[in-house]
Amino acid sequence: MDTATAAARPGYQKYAVDVHPSAIDGQGAFAAEAIPTRRKIGEIRGESISVAEARIRATRTERIMIVELSAKKAIDFSKSADPMRYTNHSCHPNARLCIRQGRVEFYALRDIAPGEEITVDYGETHHEGKLRCQCGAPGCRGAL
Ligand SMILES: [Zn+2]
C-alpha cells in the first residue's frame, strides 16, 4: 500500500479511489484497487443544509452536488474533498448509495476491478428528467 495515499485518506474512505476524467460526465471516481462485492467503499461528508436551501442552491449552480437526506435535511458536497463526490450516475451501476445517520455511504454491488469507474443509480434528481443520461449502459433510461 502507498503510505502517502493512505495517510491522506480519511478513515471512512475504505478503498483507494482516484478522480479523473470520465467517459460518462466530467470527472469520475475510479477504483484504484480491487473492491470486493458488498464492501463499503467510502463516504461523502459535506455541509448540512435545509432542503429549502438545497433547492435554492440547485437553481444557482450548474453542477450540483446535493443529496437530500430527508424531507427537511440535505447535504451540499460542493466543498467536500471526498473523491466519492465525483461518482457518476449509471442506469446499470456497480455500486449503491446508502444514506445512514446523515452520511452518504457507498457500497459495492459486485466486485469492482482496479481502474473501473464507480457508478451508482442516482434515482430521482433535481434535474427532473431534463438531463440526458450518457451512461451508455444496456437498458439506459435515457434521462435523469
Ligand atoms: Zn443511463
Boltz pocket constraint, residues with backbone or C-beta under 6 A from the ligand:
constraints:
  - pocket:
      binder: B
      contacts: [[A, 89], [A, 90], [A, 91], [A, 92], [A, 133], [A, 134], [A, 135], [A, 136], [A, 137], [A, 139], [A, 140], [A, 141], [A, 142], [A, 143]]
      max_distance: 6.0
